[in-house]
Amino acid sequence: MISLAVGELVHAAAGVLPEWFGGEGGLTADRTAGPAFAAGLWPEWSLGSDLHVYYLTAVWTVAGALAIHALGRTPLLKLANAVRDNPQRVAFIGYDPHRVRYLMLTMAGFFAGVAGGLMALNLEIASADSLGALRSGAVLLAVVVGGSGLFLGPVAGAVVVTFFSVALSRHTGAWQLYLGLVFAAVVLVLPGGLAGGARDAARLVARRELAGWLRPRGWAAAGALGGCAGLSLAIELAYGRVHGAGGPAAVSWFGLTLDPSAALPWAAAGALLAPAAVILFRGRGRAAASPGECDA
């Protein structure tokens, strides 16, 4: 929380001190102005080439991932996990929790600085938006969606968040709502994130129990898919009705052009949502009727 507060402080200072931070336009640079690497040798490397910047970013990314993976196997990380869970007990066994937190914050700042430098090198601009709570929130969202219990969990979460913000935003303006729904679904259904769900599925496959686990849940899965389709249709219809210029705008949904002011598309969305709602309430009723089974 303190690091988020410091970030918000710097973000506020960026607007107050434009001579330091460049104001709303940020700070720009020209990466082609510098000298070429290994001048006179073959091949000659230069930051002016997008391909060379890509390779440089890839090398730093792999090196950073290996360093983080190696850090996860050190006693320092185990101490950091212990401090996170119970700092008083760590202090009783002779370690300083404040020193452990300081070291972890320093290392996290180092890797974040490398990532920020690579982003500035690629975009040739550093703006105040990178210091705000939205950027920090996006990182935390990726960690929660992917799962923090496994090393590749945040990577999977970053892929999902990037997909929604880059790929899905080209097709719908309500992509942030979809991302929020995915976040809520992961928190409710997969507490360990996508990586934790994949690990549990792999264990079921290894024990040859996946088919038995899926068989009684087949209808629930079908209803959930239908509910997702109905919810997506309702969202697109509502978005087209509200954000249309001068009135309701036609909605494109899986290749179909629909009129949000007509009754038939809304009826189709309701027909898709009804089975999912029935399955949801039946599942809640069964869970409430047999609490001892959950405890067992």
N, C-alpha and C positions, 0 to 999 in steps of 0.2 A: 504493500500500500504506500509505503514511503517513496519507493521508486516511481510509482504512478503519479504521486503528488509532485515530485521533482520534475517529471516530464511535463505535467500541466503547468508548472511554474515557468519552465523554459518556453512552452508553447505560448503562454501569455506574454512573456518578455519579447517574443519574436514580433508581435504587433506593436509593442511599445518602443522597441529599439530597431527601427528599420535599417539604420546604418550598419548594424552588426549582422542582422539576419536577412536583410534584403526585403523585408516587408512581405506583402502578399505574394509577390512574384518570386520570392526565394533567391537563392544564390545560384548563378549559372557559371559554367566553365566550358572550355573547349578542349576536349581530350586530344585533339589532333595537333595542338600547339606544342606539345612536348617532343623531345627527341625520340627517335626510334630505338628500340631495344636491339642489342647485338648488331649495331650498325657495322656494315662492311662484311658481315657474315651471311650465310644462306641457310635457312630463309630469314629474312629481316622482319622482326616483329614490331608492330606499331599499334598504338591504341586507337588509331583512326579506323581500323578495320573492325567491322562488327564481328567477324569470325574470330579474330584474335581476342577481342574482349570476351566472347563466349568461352573460348578455351581457358582464358585466365580466370573467369568466374567459375568454370567447372573445376579447375584445379583447386581453387580456394575452397569451393564447396565440399569436395571430397576430403581435402585435408582437414577442414573444420569438422566434418562428420566423424572422421576417424579419431580426431582429438577428443570430441565429446564422448564417443564410445569408449575410448581409453579412460577418460575421466570417470565414467560410470563404473569402472572396475577398481577404483582406488578407495582406500579407507576414508578419504575426505568426503566422498559422496555418501557413504554409509553414515558418517557423522552428520552430514547435512540432513539426511532422512530422519535420523534420530532427533535432531534439533527441531525439525518440523513437527514431529509427533509429541515429543516431551522434552523441552529444553531444560527443565529443572533436573530431570534425571541425568542428562548429559553433563550438567554442571556438577552434580554429585560425584560422578566418576572421574572428574579432574580435567574436563575440557571446557573451554570458554565458548558458549554459544554465540556471543557477539563476534568473536574472531572467525568462527566458522561461517556465519552469515556474511561477514565482510568479504571473506575469500570467495564465496560462491557468487556474491553480487559483482565482485570484480571480474570473475571469469565470465559471468553472463554478459557483463558490459563489454568485455573484449570481443566475444563472438557477435554480439549485436553491432558493435562498431565495425567489424569486418563486413557484415552483411550490409550495413548502411553505406560503407565506402564503395562496395561493389555496385549497389543500386545507384549511387551518385555517379559512378563512373559510366554506368550503362545509360542512364537517362540524361546525364550532363546537367542536372539540376538538383538542388536540395531545398525543399520548401518546408514551411512550418507545419504542413499537414502530417509530416512524418513524426512529429513530436506530440500529436494530440492523442486523446483517449481512444479515438476510433481505431487508430493503427494498433495501439496496445490491446484494445478489445478484440480486434480481428485475430491477433496472435493467440490470445487466450481462448478464443472460440475454436481455433484450429486445434489447439491442444486438447480441449474437452471433447470435440467431435472425434478426433483421431484416437484419443486415449493416451494418458500419461504413464500407464503401467508398462508399456513396451517402448523400445528405442525408436521403432519406426512408426509409432502411433502419431506423434505430431506431424510427421511427414505426410501420412495419409490424410490427416486433417487439413494440412496446408493445400494438398491437391484438391480436396473437396471445396474448400473456401475459394480457391483460385478458379475452379470450374464455375462456381456460381457467379463470381464477380466478373469473369471474363467471357466464358462461353454462353452461359444461360442469360446474361444481361443483354446479349445481342438479339434474343428472341422475345423477351418479356421485360417490361419495366417493373414487375413485381418480384424480381429475383431475390430481394432482401427478405421478403415475406417467406419465400420458399426456404431460404437459408435458415430463418428462424424456426420454421416448422421442422426442418431436419435436425436442428440443434435440440429442440424439445423432444423429438422422437428418440434421438440417441440417448439423451439423459434418462428418459423413462424406460426404454426397452433395453438399451445396452449401456449400463453404468460404466463398463470398462472401455467404452468407445468402440470405434470400428475395429481397431487392432485387437481389443479384447474379445469382441465377437468372433473375429476370424480365428483367434487362438482357440476359443471354446469349440468352434465348428471343426477345427482341425483335430482336436482331441476326440470329438465324437466320431469323426471319420476313422481315426486310428483305432478306436475301440469297436468300430463297425456298429455304432449305435445311432448314426445320423438318420437313417431311414425310420427307425422306431421313434425317434424324437419328432420327426416331421409328420408322420402319419396322422396322429390325432390333431395336429395343428394345420392340416391342409386347408380345411374350410376357412379357418381364421386367416390364413395367409391370402387366400383368394378374396375374402371379404376386405382385407386390408388393402390389397391392390386396387380393388374396385373403389374403395373409399378414397384412396389417393388420387385416382383418376377423377372421381366426382369432385373432390376438393380442388384439384387443379382447374377443372372446368369452371367451378364457381368463382375461383379467384380471378381467372382471366375475364369472365363475364363482368364481375364487379369492377375490375380495373378498367375495362373498356367503357363501362357505363359512366364511371366517375371522371376518368381522365381524357375522355374524348373531346376534341376541339369543337366547341359549339353544340355538343350533344353526344349521345352514345356512338362510339366508333365500332366498326366491325372488328371481330376478334378472330384471329387465326389460331386454331387449336388442333395440333396434329394433322395439318393439311386441310382442315375444314374451316370454312369461313362462316362464322356465326354472328347473328345479330343479338347483342345483349338486351335489346328492348323487347325481343320476342319471348313468348312463354315457353316454347318448346325446348330451347337450350337449358333453361332453368329447371324444367321438369326432368330432363335427362340427367342433370347434375344431382337432383334430389333422388332419382332412381338409383344412381350409383352410390350415393352416400347412405341410403337407408339400410342395406344389408350390413355395411360396416358398423353402423350405429347399433343394430340389433346384436351383432357379435360382441361388440364392446360391452354393452350392458349385461349380456349373459355371462361374459367372462368375469365382470366385476361381481355379479351375484354369486357365482360359484366360488370366487375367492373369499367373499365375505361369509359364505355358508360353511366353509371348511377351513377355519384358521389353524386347526391342529395339523393339517396336512402340510401347510406352509412351514410351520415350526419344525416339523419332522424333516 
